[in-house]
Amino acid sequence: MTSTINPLALPKGTRKLCELCQKPARLQCPQCRVTFYCDPDHQAADWVGIHQEVCLHLAVMRGPCPPLALQADRDAHRAQTRLRLEELQGVCREVARGKLGEGRHQEALPALQLALACGLEVFGPGALPLVPLYLMLGRAYMGLGRLGRARDYLSEAEWSVLQNPGCDRVLLHQLHRTLGCLHTSTGDLDTALFHLATDVYHATEEFGLDSTVPCGGYFLMAEVFRRQEKKLVARSLYSQVASTWHAHLTKLCEPYISSGSAPTQSAFDHTQLVETDRMLRTMLASEEEEEEAEEVPATERGHQGVLLCHSLAMLWFLAGDAQQVLELGRVALQGARLAPDHGWAGSIQGLLRLVGSDPEPMQTQEPPGAHGPPDLAP
């Protein structure tokens, strides 16, 4: 009689190892009783990072496998185990994605490591479904400043793509964007621009010229050009990103403004909302900084700042945050009144009326989680 071995089970006679560092462990999770840690700090880090979300899943996955005599039963058990592994990987990916979007890179690592372990069991090394996990791990380690580890995971991603010719453009754009970020972090700006341009090419081919997806690549290229003191090129790219997002958000808001109703649920998930807010605010801050440096009078300032404030107001309107709409919309309205040629005042006033007010302009405040540079997850 043979038995099916659970791929995540801990065989008898082996030393129990810490979930995070693989050192000999002396602490056991009191709930699932199948996860071990070398010290309380690692136990706390894993609990915050992922364990609280998957504790019950792990109790089932790592539990003892019943002896199965029939081949049909063993096949059914293997299929069920694979399905559970895929479900566990999906949970870990979503948790990690949210934490990365909020800049909580250290907390994202336990979820990513567990997702990768599940993926390796399901798909094997070098499989394309592992590439997004390698990219997320690369982003997490870049966020922590551990560029050597980030490079290791991105090398794994490149190798997997090379092993699978005909890889779809979505994955290629994600890979090149993350490589562009890595080379920007290491200071190899020319190589960074090459990867970011390749990212924009694949994103445009897949999603179209008017899509917001390539905007992340354009924005990152603009940041590189700013570091190279090529401000005119950077400003041109900023303008393209701002115009694309403004047109996209205007299209999304038009049905609500026409009907006089407000969204009942957010049009963006939290990660996309925070990342887009960071990108637009970064461009707005750059615009204001340049205008102040050039001592441009308020009455003569360009429309870019108005466009960005209007975009931010629409973004938060679609997210259902009336306070953000009021604060950003008032600033946009003030700028639109100083530069009436663009005809945005009516649209901004309509947006403000939908959230119940149109008072005098006031200063904006950053939303929770909007500090730091944009992560721009592909």
N, C-alpha and C positions, 0 to 999 in steps of 0.2 A: 504494500500500500504506500502510495506517495501522497504528499500534502503540498498545497500551494503556499508558498512563503510570501507574506506581505512585504513589499519592497521597502516600506518605511519602518518595519518592525525591528526591534533591537534583539538580536540573537542572544540566546542564553550563554553565559560564560564570558561575554564581552564586557569591557569596562564601560560604565556609563560616562558619556562625554557631554560637556557643556554645549548647549544648543548654539551659542554664539561664537565660541572660540575653540571648541573641540578639545579643551583641556579636561583632565579627569574631574568629574562632577560629584558634588556631595549633597546638593539640594534637589529636591523633587517637587514638581508642581503638585499641590495638594488636591487639585480638582481633576485633571486628566490622569495624573500619576504615571505618565509615560514620557514626560519632558524633564530634562535635568540641567542644572546650572552649577558653575564652579563657585559663584559667590552671589550675594543678594543683589549687587548692582546689575549683573547680567540678567538676573531673573526679572528685575524691575524694567530694564531696558527692553527685554523681549515682550513683557506684558504690555507695555505702552506701544511698542512697535507693531505687534501683530497677534501675540498669543491670546489676548482677551477676545479677539474676533474668531479664533480657530480652535480654542481649547477643546471643545466638544468634538470637533472634526478629528483632531489628533487622537483623542481617546479611542475613536472607532478605527482610525487608520493604523495606529501602531499597536492595537490590541492583538492578542494571540489569534492565529488563524486556526479555525476548526479543521480536523482531519477530514478529508473528502476522498471517498473511495472511487466514485464514478468520474470519468473524464468530463462528462457534461457538467457536473457540479463544479469541477475545477475550472473549466472554461468560463462558466457563469461567474465564478468568484473573481477570476482575473479581469473579466469585463467590468464587474462592479467596482473593483479596485481602481481600474483605470479611470472610470467615470468619476469616482470620488477624488482621485488625484487631480483631474482636470477641474473639478469644481473648487477644490482647495486652491489650486493655482489661480483661478479666476478671482477668488476672494482676496488673495494676497496681492494680486496686481492692482486691483481697484483701491485697496487700502494704501499701497505704496504710491500710486499715482496721486491720490489726494494729498498725502504728506509731502511729496516732492513739489506739487503745485503751491503748497503753503510755505515752502522753503525749509521744511523740517527733515533735512537730509539724513541725519543720524537715525531718526525714528523710522525712516523708510527702509533702512538696511535689513532688519530682521525679516520684514515681509518679502523683500526682494530675494533674499537668500533662500527662504522657504519656497517661494514660487519657482526659483531656479532648480532647486532640488526636485520638486515635483515634475517640472518640465523635462529634466534629464531622464527621470524614470519613465515618463510617458513617451517622449519623442527620441531620446538618445542624443549624444553629442553631435554638434554640427547641423542640427535641424533648424529650418527657418523660423518656426514658432518661438525659438529661444532668443532670436535677435532682439525683439522689443525689450526683453528682460535684461539682456546685456547692455542695451542703450540706457535703460533706466538706472542700472547699476553704475554705468559710466557717469551719468548726470549726478547721481547721489554723491559719488566720490569726488567729482569736480566741485560740487557744492561744499564739501568738507575740506577742499584744498589738497586732497590726496591724489595728485595727478598721475602718479605711477600706477596706482590701482585702477584708476579710470582708464588709462591707456591699455591695461591688460584686458579689461572687459570689452573695450571697443575693438581690440585686435581679434578677440573671439567673434565679435559680431561681423567684422570684415571677412574673416575666414569662412564663417557660415554662409555669407552671401556669395563668396567666390566659389564655394562648393556646390552652389545651387544656381546654375545659369538660368536666365529667364525670370529672375526675381522681380516682383511687381514694383511699380514706381513709388507706391506709398512707402514701402520699406526702404527703398533707396533714398528717397528724400529725407526720411527720418535718420538714416545712417549718416548721410553727409551733413545734415544740420548738426548732429551731435559731434561729429568729427570737427566741424568748423568751430564749435564752441571749445573743444579741447585745445585746438591749435591757437585759438585766441587766448586761452588761459596760459598757454606756454610761451606766448609772445611770437609765435611763428605766424605773422599776420598774412603773409602772401599765401601760404598754404591754407590758412583759414578762409581767405577769400575764394580760393579755388573750390573748396568743399561747399561753402555757402552758395556760390554761384551754381554748382551742380545740384544742390538742394533745390534752389529756385527753379532750375530747368525741369527737374522731375516733378516738382509740385505743380508747376504751370501746365505741363503736359497732362497730368492726371486730373487736375481740378479746374483748369481754365485760367485765363488772364485776369478775370474779374473776381476770382476767389480770394478769400482772406488767408487761405493756407500759405501761399508763397510770401505773404506779408512778414511772417516771422523771419524768413531768410533775408528779405530785404532789410528789415530792421537790424538784424545782427550784422549784416554787411555795413550798414550805416555806422554802427558802433565801431567797427574796425576802421573805417575811413576817418572817423573822428580821432581815433588814436594815431592815425597817420597824418593828422593835421590837414586832411583834405575835406574841409568843411563844406565847400560847395557841392561836392559829390554826396556827402552825407545828408546835406539839407535836401537835395533832390530826392534821395531815397526816402527820407522821412515824409516828404510831401506826397509821394506815391502811396506809402503805407497809410497816411492819414486820410487821403482821398478815398482809397479803397474801403477802409473801415467805415468812413462817414457814409458812403453810398450804400454799403451793406446794412448798416444800422438804420438808415433812413427808410430803406425798403422794408425792414422788419417792423418799424414803428408805424408806417403809413396806415395799415388797417386799423390800428387802435386809435390813432388820431382822427381818422375819418369817422369811426363809429362812436367816438367819445368814451371809449371804455379803456380799462387798464388790464394788463396781463393777469391771469389768475395763477400762473406759475412761471418760474424763471425760464427764459429761453436758453440759458447757458448753465452748464454744470459749474460747481464751485471752482474747480481748477481752471477752467477756461476763463471764467469771469475774473479771477484774480490776476491771471497772466495777461489778459487783454488790458485790464485796468493799469497794471504796472507799465506795459508798453506805451499806452497812450499818455500816461502821466510823465513818463521819462521824456517823450518827445515834447510835451508841453513845457516841462522844466527847461529843456534845452532851448526851446524857442524864446522863453522869457529871459533866460540867461544871455542869449545873444542880443536881444533887443535892449536889455539894460546895459550891456557892454558897449553897444553902439549908440547909446543914449537917444533912442528913437522915442519921440513924444507919443503919449498914449493915443492921441487923435490920429497919428499917422502909422500906427502899427498895422502889420499885414493881417490877413484873414486866417492864417494858420492857427493862431491861438484860439480864435472863435470856433473854428472847425473842430479842434481837438476838445474844447470844453463842451461843445454841442454833442460830439460823439460820446464823451464820457457820460453826459446826462442821459442820452438815449440808452447807453449800455446799462446804466443802473435802473432806468425805467423798465427795461425788459427783464431786469433781475428782480423787480418789485421793491426797490428801496427808495421810497418817496423822499426821504431826507437827503440822500445823495443827489437826487434829481433836482431838488430845490436849490441846493447849494451850488452845484455845477451849472445848472440852467440859468441862475441869476447872473453868474459871471459871464456866461456865453451871451446872454441877452444884452448886458452892458456893452460888450465888445461889438455885437451886431448893430447896436444903435449908433456906435461911433463909425461903423463902416457899413452903411445901409445898402450899398450897391449889390451886396451878395444875396439879399432877400431872405436871410435866415431868421429874421426877427419874428415873423409870423409863425414859423414852424416851432421856434423855441417857446413862444408864448402859448401855443397850443399844447405843448408838452407840459408846461408849468400848470396850465389850467386843469389838465387831467389829474394832477396830484394835489390840486386844491388851492393853489396860490400863485400869485405873480407880484411879489413885493419887490422892494429895492434890492439891488445886488449886494451880496455879501461874500466873504472869503470861503474857499473850499477847505475841506478836511479830508485827509487820506482815510480810506476805508480800512477796517481790520484786515491784516494779512497782506497789505499792499506795500510794505517796506521792502527795500532791496531791489536789485536788478531783476528784470523779468527772466523767468526760467525758459519760457517758450518751448514747452514740450511739444514735440512734433506730433 
